[in-house]
Amino acid sequence: MARLLPVSPETWLGAQEMQRWHSLKSPARRAQFVAGHWLARQVVAQWLGGNTTDYILSAPDDGPPVWLDGPQALAWRGVHVSLSHSGNWVACALARHPVGVDIESAGRIRDFAALGQWTGLDLASKAFAALTPQQQQQTFHTHWTLAEAWFKQAGPAARMQATGFALGADGLQALLAQTDDFTLALCPAQAASTTFAEPELAALRWTVWGWPGGDRHAAGL
């Protein structure tokens, strides 16, 4: 998921993006911000056409960016954007409906006790306790990315209520891929209607997830 970036962000970032970029104090966070916004431009240009630098994004402090400008002859208005970053990884999803993407680096250690219940993961179960520490991390990252992707597409109100997420409702599904380096979730998504901007993404072992009736199930694709 690496992308070549222009030498200087000043040559292509919009006014809002520049303001946000300057407000970020951490060099690592600045790099993530630039990489995500450049990746979104590359994906939309590959999808709709035009030049990568023709597109301009907003840069809100919280919430997903939206397109502020693009080639006049192309249908970029109404294209939803979702960005996620973790460690050296950046992921982007675009759709003509609300969409959420989340990526978690395999090396990132998360606080199960503080976050597990929010994802719907039963930390007290014998099945979870029987897993090795590495398997526990992988299981947690699966639930965490699915929850994050769902909340991103559901919007700020759903996150504020924080009562849980509802994959499987009205046929809503998510795609998830897990490698030795990262866990990546996309919601809503179906394999038949998802186009991957990079061949290596399409080659991953994607799994479809849903919780119809409150029961989790997974089926390999």
N, C-alpha and C positions, 0 to 999 in steps of 0.2 A: 504494500500500500504506500510505497514511497513515491514522492513526487518531486520533480525538479522545480525549484522556485526561482523567480526573478531575483536578480542581485539585491535590489533594494525594495522593501515593501512600499516605500513612498511612491514608486512608479505605477502602482496599480490599486492600492487600497483607497476606498472612498473616504469622505470626510468623517463620517461616524466611526468607521473602522480605524482610521488614524487616531482619533481621539481615544478610543478604547485601547488601542495598542500602546499609546504613550502612557496610559494610566496603569498598565500592568508593570509591576516592579520586578518580577522574577524573569530572568532571561529564558528559563525553560517554559514558563507560561506564555511568554511572548512568542516563542517558537511554535508552540502548540496552536495558538490563535492564528498565526500567519498560515501555518500548514493547513488548518481546517478550512479557512476561508479560500485559500488557493485551490484546495481539493474540491470544494463545492463548485467553484467556477469551472474547473476542468470537467467535472461530471456533467454540469448543465450544458456546457458547450458541446460535449460529446453527444449528449442526448438531443438537444434542440438545434444545434448549429451555432454559427457565429464564432467570434474569437473569445478566448478565455478572459481577456481584459475588458471585454465589452460589458460584462455583468458587474453590478455593484450590490453589496449586501449591507443590511443594517448591522448594528453591533450592540444589542441590548445587554445590560448587566446580567439579567436572568431571563431565561426563555430563549427560544430559537430565533435565529436571524431570519429576515424576510428580504426578498429581492426588492431593491429600490430602483434599479434601472437595468436595461438590457437592450439588445437590438430591436428596433421598432417593428420589424416585420415578423418577429418570432413570438411564439405564445409562452413567454416566461412568467407572465402574471398568473398568480394562483398556484405556482409550483411551491410546495412546502419543502422546507429544509430541516434536517436534523443533523447535528454534529456531536461527536463524542471523542474524548482523548483519554489515554491512560499510558503513562510512561512515554515510550517512543512511538506509540501507536495512535493514529488518528483515523476515524471512520466518518463517512458522510452518507446520508440517504436522502434522495429526492423523490417526491411523488406528487400526484395531483389531488391528494387527500392528506390529512394529517398523518404524519409518520414519525416513528421514533427509532433511533439506533443507539446502541450502547456497546462499548468495548471495554474490557478489563484486562490489563496485563497479568499474565500468569504469576509474575513475581510480586504482585501487590498483595500484602497481607491485610485482610479485613477483620474487623471486630465482630465475630459471630454473635456474641451476646447482645451487642447494641443494635445490630442490623438484621439479624436472622429472622426475627418474628415479623418484621415489616415486609419481608419477601415471601412469607408464607412457608418458610422452611422450618420443619419441626426439629429443633436442636436437641430436644430431650428424647428423641426416638432412639430405640436400640439400633436401628439401621444406620443412623447417622453416627452414633457412638462407635460402631464397629468399623467405620472407615478409617483408613490411614490419614494422617494430617494432610498429605497431598490430595487425597481423594476428597476430604472435607473442603479444602479450598476450591477444588474443581466444582464440587456440588454447590457450594455457596455462590461461586461466580456464575454458574448456570442460572440460579434463581435470581441473583442480583441483576444481571444484565436483562433478563426477561422482564423483571419488574420495572427497571429503569426505562426500557424501550416502551413498555406499555404506558407508563405515566407520561412520558414525553409526548406520545401521540394523543393522550387523553386531555392534556392541557393543564394549566396551573390550578384550576379549581379542584381537579381530582387529586393532585398532589397535596393540596392544603388539607383536604379531608383525610388523606392517608389511611383509608379504611381497607386497603387491599386492592388488588388488581384483578381483572376479569377476562383472562384469555378464555376463549371458547364461547363467550356470549355472542349471540347473533353470528356465529361462524367465524369470529375474530381469531386469527391464528398468528403465530410468530415463527420466524425461522431462526435457528441457532446453530452456530458452528464453534467447536472448541478444538484448539490445537495446543501444542506444547508451549506456545508463546502468548496466546490470548484466547478470550471467550468473546464472541460477537453475537449480538441479538438484534433482530430487525422486526418491527411490529407496526402495523399489520403487514403480513407478507405471505405469499404462496409461491412455491417454486415455479409454477407454470407461468406466473405473471411478473416475475422478478428478473430484471436484467442487471447483470453485474458489469461494472465498468472495466474490470480487470480479469483476465483469464484465471489467475491464481485464486481469486475469490470464488469463481464459478466451480473450480475444481475441489473446493473444500467439501467435507462431509457435512452437509446441511441436514438438520432435523427439524421437523415441524412440531410445534407445541401448542397445546390447548388445554383448557380446564373445564370442559362441559359438565355441568351439574356439580361443579366443585371438585371433581376428581381429576387429578393430573394424569395425562397420558402422553406418550411420545411415540412417534412412528418414524422409522428411518426412511429417508428419501433416496 
